Amino acid sequence: MKESLDTIYHKYFYDIYRFLLSLSKDHYTAEDLVQETFFRAHLNIEHYDGGNN
């Protein structure tokens, strides 16, 4: 069963944000990158089959 993007967002937002903050050292850059990450996920989620490829 596929998870909705909303569920994935709520499940992983803080982990992704903290990771990107550790790389960028800037709150605003990390927020922008998180937004871009989930935007790209939104565009491509229908093509995801559940694999790690």
PyRosetta script that sets phi, psi and omega in degrees:
from pyrosetta import init, pose_from_sequence

init()
pose = pose_from_sequence("MKESLDTIYHKYFYDIYRFLLSLSKDHYTAEDLVQETFFRAHLNIEHYDGGNN")
pose.set_psi(1, 130.2)
pose.set_omega(1, -179.2)
pose.set_phi(2, -82.2)
pose.set_psi(2, 140.5)
pose.set_omega(2, 174.7)
pose.set_phi(3, -83.6)
pose.set_psi(3, 148.1)
pose.set_omega(3, 175.9)
pose.set_phi(4, -73.4)
pose.set_psi(4, 157.0)
pose.set_omega(4, 178.7)
pose.set_phi(5, -61.6)
pose.set_psi(5, -35.1)
pose.set_omega(5, 177.9)
pose.set_phi(6, -61.4)
pose.set_psi(6, -42.8)
pose.set_omega(6, 177.9)
pose.set_phi(7, -64.6)
pose.set_psi(7, -43.8)
pose.set_omega(7, 178.9)
pose.set_phi(8, -62.7)
pose.set_psi(8, -42.6)
pose.set_omega(8, 178.7)
pose.set_phi(9, -57.1)
pose.set_psi(9, -51.4)
pose.set_omega(9, -177.7)
pose.set_phi(10, -66.9)
pose.set_psi(10, -30.1)
pose.set_omega(10, -178.9)
pose.set_phi(11, -75.2)
pose.set_psi(11, -36.8)
pose.set_omega(11, -170.5)
pose.set_phi(12, -115.8)
pose.set_psi(12, -4.6)
pose.set_omega(12, -175.1)
pose.set_phi(13, -52.0)
pose.set_psi(13, -54.2)
pose.set_omega(13, -174.1)
pose.set_phi(14, -66.6)
pose.set_psi(14, -36.5)
pose.set_omega(14, 177.5)
pose.set_phi(15, -64.6)
pose.set_psi(15, -45.1)
pose.set_omega(15, 179.2)
pose.set_phi(16, -66.0)
pose.set_psi(16, -43.3)
pose.set_omega(16, 179.4)
pose.set_phi(17, -60.1)
pose.set_psi(17, -48.2)
pose.set_omega(17, -179.2)
pose.set_phi(18, -61.8)
pose.set_psi(18, -40.6)
pose.set_omega(18, 178.5)
pose.set_phi(19, -62.7)
pose.set_psi(19, -47.4)
pose.set_omega(19, -178.5)
pose.set_phi(20, -69.2)
pose.set_psi(20, -32.8)
pose.set_omega(20, 175.2)
pose.set_phi(21, -65.4)
pose.set_psi(21, -38.6)
pose.set_omega(21, 179.1)
pose.set_phi(22, -65.9)
pose.set_psi(22, -30.8)
pose.set_omega(22, 178.2)
pose.set_phi(23, -79.8)
pose.set_psi(23, -42.6)
pose.set_omega(23, -172.7)
pose.set_phi(24, -90.4)
pose.set_psi(24, -25.1)
pose.set_omega(24, -176.9)
pose.set_phi(25, 60.3)
pose.set_psi(25, 22.2)
pose.set_omega(25, -179.3)
pose.set_phi(26, -141.7)
pose.set_psi(26, 122.6)
pose.set_omega(26, -177.4)
pose.set_phi(27, -56.6)
pose.set_psi(27, -47.1)
pose.set_omega(27, -176.0)
pose.set_phi(28, -67.9)
pose.set_psi(28, -39.2)
pose.set_omega(28, 177.1)
pose.set_phi(29, -65.0)
pose.set_psi(29, -43.5)
pose.set_omega(29, 179.0)
pose.set_phi(30, -61.5)
pose.set_psi(30, -42.9)
pose.set_omega(30, 177.8)
pose.set_phi(31, -62.4)
pose.set_psi(31, -42.9)
pose.set_omega(31, 178.4)
pose.set_phi(32, -62.2)
pose.set_psi(32, -41.7)
pose.set_omega(32, -179.5)
pose.set_phi(33, -68.4)
pose.set_psi(33, -36.5)
pose.set_omega(33, 175.5)
pose.set_phi(34, -63.5)
pose.set_psi(34, -44.5)
pose.set_omega(34, 178.5)
pose.set_phi(35, -59.6)
pose.set_psi(35, -44.8)
pose.set_omega(35, 179.0)
pose.set_phi(36, -63.7)
pose.set_psi(36, -39.3)
pose.set_omega(36, 179.0)
pose.set_phi(37, -59.7)
pose.set_psi(37, -48.7)
pose.set_omega(37, -178.2)
pose.set_phi(38, -74.7)
pose.set_psi(38, -27.8)
pose.set_omega(38, 174.3)
pose.set_phi(39, -63.8)
pose.set_psi(39, -46.0)
pose.set_omega(39, 179.0)
pose.set_phi(40, -65.8)
pose.set_psi(40, -37.3)
pose.set_omega(40, 175.8)
pose.set_phi(41, -61.6)
pose.set_psi(41, -42.9)
pose.set_omega(41, 178.4)
pose.set_phi(42, -59.1)
pose.set_psi(42, -41.7)
pose.set_omega(42, -178.9)
pose.set_phi(43, -68.9)
pose.set_psi(43, -26.8)
pose.set_omega(43, -171.5)
pose.set_phi(44, -116.9)
pose.set_psi(44, 0.9)
pose.set_omega(44, -172.8)
pose.set_phi(45, -64.2)
pose.set_psi(45, -29.8)
pose.set_omega(45, -179.9)
pose.set_phi(46, -69.4)
pose.set_psi(46, -16.8)
pose.set_omega(46, 179.0)
pose.set_phi(47, -92.7)
pose.set_psi(47, -8.5)
pose.set_omega(47, -177.0)
pose.set_phi(48, -77.6)
pose.set_psi(48, 128.9)
pose.set_omega(48, -178.4)
pose.set_phi(49, -106.5)
pose.set_psi(49, 3.5)
pose.set_omega(49, 178.7)
pose.set_phi(50, 96.2)
pose.set_psi(50, -3.5)
pose.set_omega(50, -179.8)
pose.set_phi(51, -86.7)
pose.set_psi(51, 173.3)
pose.set_omega(51, 179.0)
pose.set_phi(52, -101.5)
pose.set_psi(52, 20.5)
pose.set_omega(52, -176.9)
pose.set_phi(53, -77.1)
pose.dump_pdb("model.pdb")
